[in-house]
Structure formats: C-alpha cells, structure tokens
Amino acid sequence: MTSQAERTYKITAQDKDTFNRDGYWISPKLLDDDQIERLRRAHERVWAGDYDGDGLPMNHYHANPNPDSLRKLDNGWWINDEIRKTVTDPFIGELTADLLETDEIRLWHDQVIYKPGVGDKETKSGNVGWHQDYGYWQCSSNPNMVTVWIALQDTDLTNGGMMTILGSHKWGLIPDSNTFFDPNMEELRNKYAAGREWVEEPCILKAGQASFHHALTFHGSGANKTNEPRMSVVAHLMPGGTSYRAGVQRHDNSRLLGPRPYHGQAFANEYFPVLFKR
Ligand SMILES: O=C(O)CCC(=O)C(=O)O
C-alpha cells in the first residue's frame, strides 16, 4: 500500500466515457493512509456511540442484534468530524462535477457501512440486495446523482465487495428497485435481469480508492468470507439545483427542507453542504 493519495487527479475524457458507458468509474487512491486509519477509528467510535458534537443525532442506524448482519448508519457526518471531512471533501466534489459535467455538487446524505467477516459460515446476513439508489431517492428532481463508495481496506469479492451491473443506469428507473435490505441476490437478479443483459462487474478497490456509480446503476454485494470486517464510508452526491419532487415517494431528506416542503424547493440548505462549485 502506498501512503500517497493522488489528490491532483483530473477526470479525463476516457473516465467520462467509462462512467457514461458502464454506469460507474473507479478512482485512484483518494485518501492517504493516515486518513484511512482515522476513518477506521471513526467507525469504531460511531458504533460505540461516541459522537462528536453535542447535538442529538437524528441519523438512522439500522441496528440488528445478529453480529453477522450489515451495520449501516446514515448521516455519519452529523456525528463524526472525520467522516464530515471526507464526505464534504472538495476534491471528491470536483471529480463528481467533472464526471457529471456540472458546476456544483452537494451532499445528499452519507452512509457508514460495516460488513462483518463471517469466514466460512453460510449466511446472507451481510448481503446488500441488488438495487438502484434512485429507487429510494425519487423525491429528488434529478436522477443524475452519484454514489462515492470509499474503501477503508483493500476490497474485492472475498470480503464482500460491491458489484455493479454494467450499463444498467441506461435502463431508467425500474419499479420497486429499492431492495437494499433484501439479501436474496438470486431472486432479485431473476426479477431485474428478465429480458435485460445482466453483467456483474466486481468493484475491486485498494484502501482509499473509491467507486463512483450513477444513481440508476444496479449494484449489490455478497458475503464477506474473510475474518475481518469490510468498512466503508459512502458519500451520496447531487448536482446543485436538485429540488424536491412532491407526492412521489417518502424520503427523510424531505423533512430537512422544513415542516412544509414544496414541489421545486431546492435541496440547498445546511443539511446539503456544497462540496464543490466552479
Ligand atoms: O456497501 C455495499 O455493499 C453497498 C452499498 C450501497 O448500496 C451504496 O453505497 O449505494
């Protein structure tokens, strides 16, 4: 593992072609080894309930008493300074703006994800079902959003790395594709692949690298067959000007617009910080 992150990297025409063709792009190493260590420590702290700041966290921790199950918490940036620094990183914002060919990038929300290692045990508890992120985010006016999944260790299929379905962002929104929590990967594949070309691509990442996937790209992940946890920090990002689409689907972000959000109201307050603006 090298200690230097490639923080001067600029998106090339080829990167954009890859993102537009495949629905995802793998970055160079964005975080240096010290930041990776600090984020691994941030994981320990948030799971232990040791939060930065004095506020009452409103984040969503999908706690499950089963130790083999996936741990996931949204809006880690509200309660941990290191996560905040990472998911609001202007460099990540600029890479995303260049991939989307847009001028401003804001945070939609983040996720802190911990997938326990289960060794040889046969369990689906750590699976993330095939889904489209926009399947959850239909209250956003713009499906051209990007998820930046940052690996905090070398990640491949042995430790339950993510897989994306090549080119699936071109299929548009598939009904009921909000199936993150359905661990039955095969059933979901049968449902979504029907009549479509289904090509699974593993996202193989070194620690500190990230995959950037389009919000309509199908993705999911299987068991972590090692004995070490798979940890990641994830930034879900949107172009500036993205606004509320009323009456479509409930999402907690609409509550962050105030007591009576209205159609067309921009997600542009302090809950949705700007990472990058040209
Ligand atoms: O961590 C995983 O395996 C999947 C995460 C995911 O679905 C996402 O970040 O959009």
The ligand as an SDF file (V2000), in Angstrom:
LIG
                    3D

 10  9  0  0  0  0  0  0  0  0999 V2000
  -21.8230   -1.4890    0.7520 O   0  0  0  0  0  0  0  0  0  0  0  0
  -22.4010   -2.1320   -0.1170 C   0  0  0  0  0  0  0  0  0  0  0  0
  -22.1020   -3.2770   -0.3890 O   0  0  0  0  0  0  0  0  0  0  0  0
  -23.4720   -1.4710   -0.9470 C   0  0  0  0  0  0  0  0  0  0  0  0
  -23.5880   -0.0350   -0.6540 C   0  0  0  0  0  0  0  0  0  0  0  0
  -24.5920    0.6630   -1.4870 C   0  0  0  0  0  0  0  0  0  0  0  0
  -25.5580    0.1160   -1.9230 O   0  0  0  0  0  0  0  0  0  0  0  0
  -24.3960    2.0600   -1.7840 C   0  0  0  0  0  0  0  0  0  0  0  0
  -23.4400    2.6540   -1.2420 O   0  0  0  0  0  0  0  0  0  0  0  0
  -25.1580    2.6410   -2.5760 O   0  0  0  0  0  0  0  0  0  0  0  0
  1  2  2  0
  2  3  1  0
  2  4  1  0
  4  5  1  0
  5  6  1  0
  6  7  2  0
  6  8  1  0
  8  9  2  0
  8 10  1  0
M  END
$$$$
